[in-house]
Amino acid sequence: MSSLEIRDLSVNYEGSKGQSTLALSSVNLSIAPGEFVVALGASGCGKTTLLSCIAGFIQPSAGSILLDGKPVLGPGAERGVVFQKHALMPWLSVVENVEFGLRMRGVGRQARRAIALDKLRLVQLEKYANYPIYQISGGMQQRAGVARALASDPAVMLMDEPLGALDALTRARIQDLIVDLWWQTKKMFFFITHSVEEALFLATELIVMTPSPGRIAHRFKLDFSRQFIECRDSRAVKSSAPFIEMREKVLALIHEDSGAAHG
C-alpha cells in the first residue's frame, strides 16, 4: 500500500517589490496507510499551503513529496481533494457530480454510474442520487463532495476545512461519518481544521503548526477516533476526561505558539 513522505519541504512566495514570504520551512512528515493526520494551528501557519503542495497545486521551493516512492509533480487522481466550498456543479444531479471526474477520464457510463452510486451509499446519500445538487442541504452537498473525491479511489484523501461552513449539529454528524469512511476505506487522510475538538476526534496523529514561517511544532498520537468506532458514541468520547485534558493542552500550546509568533 502507498505511503506519503514529505521531506524538508519549504515554500517561499515571491511578492511585489522583490519581497518574499516564507510560508513553510523544513517540514517533514510521513503518513502511513490507514493513518488520519490532522493539521491544526493559527491562521497563517501554512496548513493550506502544505495541503496544496501534497495535492500538486503548488510546487515547493525546496524539498520533495513522495507518494508510493514517486515524486508529486502535479495534481493526480491518486489524491482526492475536498475543499471548504464543495465546488459542485449546480446544473448536474448528485450522482452526475460524483461521477464527473470518472467521465473526464473516459470511464464508461455504466461503470462510472456503478462507482458513483457505491460512493453515495458510503456517505449515506444514495436516496438523493438523482436530485439536482441545489436541492440538497449544505451538509449533503459536502458529503457529495466527499463521495466525488472517493470515486477515483485515491490513495490519500486531502480535506481543507471541509466542515467549516456547517452548523454545529451537522458538523458533528459528518465528523462521525468521516471517521467511519476512514475506518472502512483504510485510506490515508490529511485533514485541515481550526477546531481543536474536531482535530482531536478525527486524528490518529495531530500536528500543531506555528506561523511565520509554518513549521510543525508539536505531534501527538491519538486514539479517540478508534474509541468512537468501538463505542459509537461521539458525545461520550468528546466529554471524557482524557479528551478534555488533551483539548486544554493543545489549546494552551496554540495560544503560546501564536503569542510567541506575534511577540
Summary of the structure (lengths in Angstrom):
residues: 263
radius of gyration: 18.6
end to end distance: 44.2
largest distance: 59.3
contacts: 847
relative contact order: 0.17
helix: 44%
strand: 25%
